[in-house]
Structures are given as C-alpha cells and as structure tokens.
Amino acid sequence: MNPDISYIVICFNSENYVLKCINSILNQSHTNNEIILVDNNSTDDTISTVKGLCIKNNIKLISNTTNLGYSNAIAMAIEKTKGEFLAILNADSFLDANWASNLLKAFRSDEKIMSASGKVLFPNGELQSSGGMMDKYGAVVQRDGKIFNSRKIHDNSFFFYNDGSSFMIRRKIFQETSFDPNLFLYYEDVDLSWKIRMLGYKIAYVPEAISYHYMGQSIPDMTLSKFYHITRNRIYVCQKNYSLRNIICRMPIMLFLIFLSAIFYDIKKKPAGYMSAFFKALFWNIINLRSARREQRKLRLKNKLSDKELDSYLISKSIELDLIRNKSNQQFSI
C-alpha cells in the first residue's frame, strides 16, 4: 500500500535540529507515511547524525555532493516518493503530533484546497507565522502580529502563501506547478502559492496544525547573500507572475523601494555592500528577462485570477516603507 503522505526534509548544516524534526514525523498520529531526507552538501555532522536513525526507520537519505538549493533538492526527492500528499519541511522545524491529521482534514473537506499550512510557533511557544502576506510590490512578511499589527492575523483576505518551513500539498498540483528551478533560495513558497491561486484553486491556513520553527538557523541574519537572493527572486517572481499591466505599473516602484532598502541596510549593517547586491540582482534579471517573459506568457494562458482578485489578497501599502519609517530591526520574512 502506498503511503498517504511523503515527508521531504531538506538539510543544510542541520546537525543541531534534524533529529528533532525526524522524530516529530515518526511520532505523528497519522502513521501511513514515508520520509525522504535530502542533505545539500552540509559541512557539519548532519549526515553522521542522522544515518543511524535513517537505517532504523527505513528513511531514504539522499546526500548531495553539491548544494543544489531548496527547489532542486525537493524536485529530486519527489521523484522517489509515492504519497498522495507531499509534506515539505525545513530541517529546523518540528511538528505537533496531530499536525498532519489536521491538515488532512482540511484537504478532505474541500477538493479545491491544493496546499495548506498551519500555525508556526517559535520553540518557546510564541507565534511566528500564521501564513505569509505579500504587498503589491512583492515584499513579504509572515502574519505574526508584529508587523502591520493592525491587521487581524486570522483575516484571510491578507493570507497569500503557505509558510515554506512546513506545509503540505497535493502531489497532482505540485506536478502541474512545481518549484521554479531558477529559485535557488527564497521565494519558492511565494511563487508556488501564487501559481496555485492563478489556476483557480485554494490555499488553506489550518490553525490547529501546529509546527515549530527555529527560523533562519542556516542563514540567521540579512546577510549580503541573503539580500541578493531575496531581491533577485522577488523581481523575477513578480515579473513572471504579474499581468503585463501590473508589471508596467508596479515594477518601477518596486525597484525604487528595494533601492531604499539597500541604502537602509548599508547604513545599519557592516560590512556595507547591499547596494552592490541590489544591482547584481537587477543585472541577473536583465540577463534572464527573456526566460521570465516566456514563463509569464505560459502562466497567463492558464491564469484564472483577475488583477482585482489578486489584489484582494495583497497588502496595499509598502512593507519596506513601514519597516524603514519605524527603523525596524526586523528583516523581511521569508
């Protein structure tokens, strides 16, 4: 009998967290599962830490000799899975025992739900995320009550994407949409949820499905590399998923806002170089413009979501301006 759920855990230097993650999967109340663990060429003791547990519990372990990035590692793992549902986890996450059972209830209640995530807490029990929000210029934060705290966190009109640290998706929709291989790191979850919405399907937030996330342990701060990848992928995702009208209207403002963010980080952080990272990200998108436009045309042919319907899910004001105005120490949440 095939498993109901295929768990996919992506590791990179995760020796301090991965055992807790795997054990939380093994302790799920829903037991018809399989687990695939992918290590993206960790330089710590992740492999030796998990090897015994993998053998004991028949967990498939894929050890890459290079860091393939999040999207490509997941694509590799999915080829080896059989479950109707795919549960995708960061290695620094761990699950409440009823996490999967509660998500499965949501899927079985509505065939149009294609992807779902639950309430994500910090290990100390404080709320980290109740799903992702995006503004109309492509900046994203988690619904955590700290940024834009005038918004009620359970107001689904501003719920745009599933938190990529721990979510579940139907295999059939993932095969149709999948992660974009150009997204090495960051914005994969935003892009995937956006494409599912464009096809006219639903994305669910299930607060009873609780997970915990140490958040950003592999890259804990807004480093130059992190800023570059977030900027690069944000521009790319918006120019291939937005309508041509929204690209024309919003892209210049988006670029100006990212430019302001780069100045903000260059002032606040050492070493400087965020402005250079911005121009590097912009140059990458110019080089890959033809590819993005080709993807945009393909997605437009399948799109069932009007600009007005899309905007109903988005925050109308700029996240960046709010953070800069308040001189917030919080980074944009991915």
Secondary structure as a PSIPRED ss2 file (coil, helix, strand):
# PSIPRED VFORMAT (PSIPRED V4.0)

   1 M C   1.000  0.000  0.000
   2 N C   1.000  0.000  0.000
   3 P C   1.000  0.000  0.000
   4 D C   1.000  0.000  0.000
   5 I E   0.000  0.000  1.000
   6 S E   0.000  0.000  1.000
   7 Y E   0.000  0.000  1.000
   8 I E   0.000  0.000  1.000
   9 V E   0.000  0.000  1.000
  10 I E   0.000  0.000  1.000
  11 C E   0.000  0.000  1.000
  12 F C   1.000  0.000  0.000
  13 N C   1.000  0.000  0.000
  14 S C   1.000  0.000  0.000
  15 E C   1.000  0.000  0.000
  16 N C   1.000  0.000  0.000
  17 Y C   1.000  0.000  0.000
  18 V H   0.000  1.000  0.000
  19 L H   0.000  1.000  0.000
  20 K H   0.000  1.000  0.000
  21 C H   0.000  1.000  0.000
  22 I H   0.000  1.000  0.000
  23 N H   0.000  1.000  0.000
  24 S H   0.000  1.000  0.000
  25 I H   0.000  1.000  0.000
  26 L H   0.000  1.000  0.000
  27 N C   1.000  0.000  0.000
  28 Q C   1.000  0.000  0.000
  29 S C   1.000  0.000  0.000
  30 H C   1.000  0.000  0.000
  31 T C   1.000  0.000  0.000
  32 N C   1.000  0.000  0.000
  33 N E   0.000  0.000  1.000
  34 E E   0.000  0.000  1.000
  35 I E   0.000  0.000  1.000
  36 I E   0.000  0.000  1.000
  37 L E   0.000  0.000  1.000
  38 V E   0.000  0.000  1.000
  39 D E   0.000  0.000  1.000
  40 N C   1.000  0.000  0.000
  41 N C   1.000  0.000  0.000
  42 S C   1.000  0.000  0.000
  43 T C   1.000  0.000  0.000
  44 D C   1.000  0.000  0.000
  45 D C   1.000  0.000  0.000
  46 T H   0.000  1.000  0.000
  47 I H   0.000  1.000  0.000
  48 S H   0.000  1.000  0.000
  49 T H   0.000  1.000  0.000
  50 V H   0.000  1.000  0.000
  51 K H   0.000  1.000  0.000
  52 G H   0.000  1.000  0.000
  53 L H   0.000  1.000  0.000
  54 C H   0.000  1.000  0.000
  55 I H   0.000  1.000  0.000
  56 K H   0.000  1.000  0.000
  57 N C   1.000  0.000  0.000
  58 N C   1.000  0.000  0.000
  59 I C   1.000  0.000  0.000
  60 K E   0.000  0.000  1.000
  61 L E   0.000  0.000  1.000
  62 I E   0.000  0.000  1.000
  63 S E   0.000  0.000  1.000
  64 N C   1.000  0.000  0.000
  65 T C   1.000  0.000  0.000
  66 T C   1.000  0.000  0.000
  67 N C   1.000  0.000  0.000
  68 L C   1.000  0.000  0.000
  69 G H   0.000  1.000  0.000
  70 Y H   0.000  1.000  0.000
  71 S H   0.000  1.000  0.000
  72 N H   0.000  1.000  0.000
  73 A H   0.000  1.000  0.000
  74 I H   0.000  1.000  0.000
  75 A H   0.000  1.000  0.000
  76 M H   0.000  1.000  0.000
  77 A H   0.000  1.000  0.000
  78 I H   0.000  1.000  0.000
  79 E C   1.000  0.000  0.000
  80 K C   1.000  0.000  0.000
  81 T C   1.000  0.000  0.000
  82 K C   1.000  0.000  0.000
  83 G C   1.000  0.000  0.000
  84 E C   1.000  0.000  0.000
  85 F E   0.000  0.000  1.000
  86 L E   0.000  0.000  1.000
  87 A E   0.000  0.000  1.000
  88 I E   0.000  0.000  1.000
  89 L E   0.000  0.000  1.000
  90 N E   0.000  0.000  1.000
  91 A C   1.000  0.000  0.000
  92 D C   1.000  0.000  0.000
  93 S E   0.000  0.000  1.000
  94 F E   0.000  0.000  1.000
  95 L E   0.000  0.000  1.000
  96 D C   1.000  0.000  0.000
  97 A C   1.000  0.000  0.000
  98 N C   1.000  0.000  0.000
  99 W H   0.000  1.000  0.000
 100 A H   0.000  1.000  0.000
 101 S H   0.000  1.000  0.000
 102 N H   0.000  1.000  0.000
 103 L H   0.000  1.000  0.000
 104 L H   0.000  1.000  0.000
 105 K H   0.000  1.000  0.000
 106 A H   0.000  1.000  0.000
 107 F H   0.000  1.000  0.000
 108 R H   0.000  1.000  0.000
 109 S H   0.000  1.000  0.000
 110 D C   1.000  0.000  0.000
 111 E C   1.000  0.000  0.000
 112 K C   1.000  0.000  0.000
 113 I E   0.000  0.000  1.000
 114 M E   0.000  0.000  1.000
 115 S E   0.000  0.000  1.000
 116 A E   0.000  0.000  1.000
 117 S E   0.000  0.000  1.000
 118 G E   0.000  0.000  1.000
 119 K E   0.000  0.000  1.000
 120 V E   0.000  0.000  1.000
 121 L E   0.000  0.000  1.000
 122 F C   1.000  0.000  0.000
 123 P C   1.000  0.000  0.000
 124 N C   1.000  0.000  0.000
 125 G C   1.000  0.000  0.000
 126 E C   1.000  0.000  0.000
 127 L E   0.000  0.000  1.000
 128 Q E   0.000  0.000  1.000
 129 S E   0.000  0.000  1.000
 130 S C   1.000  0.000  0.000
 131 G C   1.000  0.000  0.000
 132 G E   0.000  0.000  1.000
 133 M E   0.000  0.000  1.000
 134 M E   0.000  0.000  1.000
 135 D E   0.000  0.000  1.000
 136 K C   1.000  0.000  0.000
 137 Y C   1.000  0.000  0.000
 138 G C   1.000  0.000  0.000
 139 A C   1.000  0.000  0.000
 140 V E   0.000  0.000  1.000
 141 V E   0.000  0.000  1.000
 142 Q E   0.000  0.000  1.000
 143 R C   1.000  0.000  0.000
 144 D C   1.000  0.000  0.000
 145 G C   1.000  0.000  0.000
 146 K C   1.000  0.000  0.000
 147 I C   1.000  0.000  0.000
 148 F C   1.000  0.000  0.000
 149 N C   1.000  0.000  0.000
 150 S C   1.000  0.000  0.000
 151 R C   1.000  0.000  0.000
 152 K C   1.000  0.000  0.000
 153 I C   1.000  0.000  0.000
 154 H C   1.000  0.000  0.000
 155 D C   1.000  0.000  0.000
 156 N H   0.000  1.000  0.000
 157 S H   0.000  1.000  0.000
 158 F H   0.000  1.000  0.000
 159 F C   1.000  0.000  0.000
 160 F C   1.000  0.000  0.000
 161 Y E   0.000  0.000  1.000
 162 N C   1.000  0.000  0.000
 163 D C   1.000  0.000  0.000
 164 G C   1.000  0.000  0.000
 165 S C   1.000  0.000  0.000
 166 S E   0.000  0.000  1.000
 167 F E   0.000  0.000  1.000
 168 M E   0.000  0.000  1.000
 169 I E   0.000  0.000  1.000
 170 R E   0.000  0.000  1.000
 171 R H   0.000  1.000  0.000
 172 K H   0.000  1.000  0.000
 173 I H   0.000  1.000  0.000
 174 F H   0.000  1.000  0.000
 175 Q H   0.000  1.000  0.000
 176 E H   0.000  1.000  0.000
 177 T H   0.000  1.000  0.000
 178 S C   1.000  0.000  0.000
 179 F C   1.000  0.000  0.000
 180 D C   1.000  0.000  0.000
 181 P C   1.000  0.000  0.000
 182 N C   1.000  0.000  0.000
 183 L C   1.000  0.000  0.000
 184 F C   1.000  0.000  0.000
 185 L C   1.000  0.000  0.000
 186 Y C   1.000  0.000  0.000
 187 Y C   1.000  0.000  0.000
 188 E H   0.000  1.000  0.000
 189 D H   0.000  1.000  0.000
 190 V H   0.000  1.000  0.000
 191 D H   0.000  1.000  0.000
 192 L H   0.000  1.000  0.000
 193 S H   0.000  1.000  0.000
 194 W H   0.000  1.000  0.000
 195 K H   0.000  1.000  0.000
 196 I H   0.000  1.000  0.000
 197 R H   0.000  1.000  0.000
 198 M H   0.000  1.000  0.000
 199 L C   1.000  0.000  0.000
 200 G C   1.000  0.000  0.000
 201 Y C   1.000  0.000  0.000
 202 K E   0.000  0.000  1.000
 203 I E   0.000  0.000  1.000
 204 A E   0.000  0.000  1.000
 205 Y E   0.000  0.000  1.000
 206 V E   0.000  0.000  1.000
 207 P E   0.000  0.000  1.000
 208 E E   0.000  0.000  1.000
 209 A E   0.000  0.000  1.000
 210 I E   0.000  0.000  1.000
 211 S E   0.000  0.000  1.000
 212 Y E   0.000  0.000  1.000
 213 H E   0.000  0.000  1.000
 214 Y C   1.000  0.000  0.000
 215 M C   1.000  0.000  0.000
 216 G C   1.000  0.000  0.000
 217 Q C   1.000  0.000  0.000
 218 S C   1.000  0.000  0.000
 219 I C   1.000  0.000  0.000
 220 P C   1.000  0.000  0.000
 221 D C   1.000  0.000  0.000
 222 M C   1.000  0.000  0.000
 223 T C   1.000  0.000  0.000
 224 L H   0.000  1.000  0.000
 225 S H   0.000  1.000  0.000
 226 K H   0.000  1.000  0.000
 227 F H   0.000  1.000  0.000
 228 Y H   0.000  1.000  0.000
 229 H H   0.000  1.000  0.000
 230 I H   0.000  1.000  0.000
 231 T H   0.000  1.000  0.000
 232 R H   0.000  1.000  0.000
 233 N H   0.000  1.000  0.000
 234 R H   0.000  1.000  0.000
 235 I H   0.000  1.000  0.000
 236 Y H   0.000  1.000  0.000
 237 V H   0.000  1.000  0.000
 238 C H   0.000  1.000  0.000
 239 Q H   0.000  1.000  0.000
 240 K H   0.000  1.000  0.000
 241 N H   0.000  1.000  0.000
 242 Y C   1.000  0.000  0.000
 243 S C   1.000  0.000  0.000
 244 L H   0.000  1.000  0.000
 245 R H   0.000  1.000  0.000
 246 N H   0.000  1.000  0.000
 247 I H   0.000  1.000  0.000
 248 I H   0.000  1.000  0.000
 249 C H   0.000  1.000  0.000
 250 R H   0.000  1.000  0.000
 251 M H   0.000  1.000  0.000
 252 P H   0.000  1.000  0.000
 253 I H   0.000  1.000  0.000
 254 M H   0.000  1.000  0.000
 255 L H   0.000  1.000  0.000
 256 F H   0.000  1.000  0.000
 257 L H   0.000  1.000  0.000
 258 I H   0.000  1.000  0.000
 259 F H   0.000  1.000  0.000
 260 L H   0.000  1.000  0.000
 261 S H   0.000  1.000  0.000
 262 A H   0.000  1.000  0.000
 263 I H   0.000  1.000  0.000
 264 F H   0.000  1.000  0.000
 265 Y H   0.000  1.000  0.000
 266 D H   0.000  1.000  0.000
 267 I H   0.000  1.000  0.000
 268 K H   0.000  1.000  0.000
 269 K C   1.000  0.000  0.000
 270 K C   1.000  0.000  0.000
 271 P C   1.000  0.000  0.000
 272 A C   1.000  0.000  0.000
 273 G C   1.000  0.000  0.000
 274 Y H   0.000  1.000  0.000
 275 M H   0.000  1.000  0.000
 276 S H   0.000  1.000  0.000
 277 A H   0.000  1.000  0.000
 278 F H   0.000  1.000  0.000
 279 F H   0.000  1.000  0.000
 280 K H   0.000  1.000  0.000
 281 A H   0.000  1.000  0.000
 282 L H   0.000  1.000  0.000
 283 F H   0.000  1.000  0.000
 284 W H   0.000  1.000  0.000
 285 N H   0.000  1.000  0.000
 286 I H   0.000  1.000  0.000
 287 I H   0.000  1.000  0.000
 288 N C   1.000  0.000  0.000
 289 L H   0.000  1.000  0.000
 290 R H   0.000  1.000  0.000
 291 S H   0.000  1.000  0.000
 292 A H   0.000  1.000  0.000
 293 R H   0.000  1.000  0.000
 294 R H   0.000  1.000  0.000
 295 E H   0.000  1.000  0.000
 296 Q H   0.000  1.000  0.000
 297 R H   0.000  1.000  0.000
 298 K H   0.000  1.000  0.000
 299 L H   0.000  1.000  0.000
 300 R H   0.000  1.000  0.000
 301 L H   0.000  1.000  0.000
 302 K H   0.000  1.000  0.000
 303 N C   1.000  0.000  0.000
 304 K C   1.000  0.000  0.000
 305 L C   1.000  0.000  0.000
 306 S C   1.000  0.000  0.000
 307 D H   0.000  1.000  0.000
 308 K H   0.000  1.000  0.000
 309 E H   0.000  1.000  0.000
 310 L H   0.000  1.000  0.000
 311 D H   0.000  1.000  0.000
 312 S C   1.000  0.000  0.000
 313 Y C   1.000  0.000  0.000
 314 L C   1.000  0.000  0.000
 315 I E   0.000  0.000  1.000
 316 S C   1.000  0.000  0.000
 317 K C   1.000  0.000  0.000
 318 S C   1.000  0.000  0.000
 319 I H   0.000  1.000  0.000
 320 E H   0.000  1.000  0.000
 321 L H   0.000  1.000  0.000
 322 D H   0.000  1.000  0.000
 323 L H   0.000  1.000  0.000
 324 I H   0.000  1.000  0.000
 325 R H   0.000  1.000  0.000
 326 N C   1.000  0.000  0.000
 327 K C   1.000  0.000  0.000
 328 S C   1.000  0.000  0.000
 329 N C   1.000  0.000  0.000
 330 Q C   1.000  0.000  0.000
 331 Q C   1.000  0.000  0.000
 332 F C   1.000  0.000  0.000
 333 S C   1.000  0.000  0.000
 334 I C   1.000  0.000  0.000
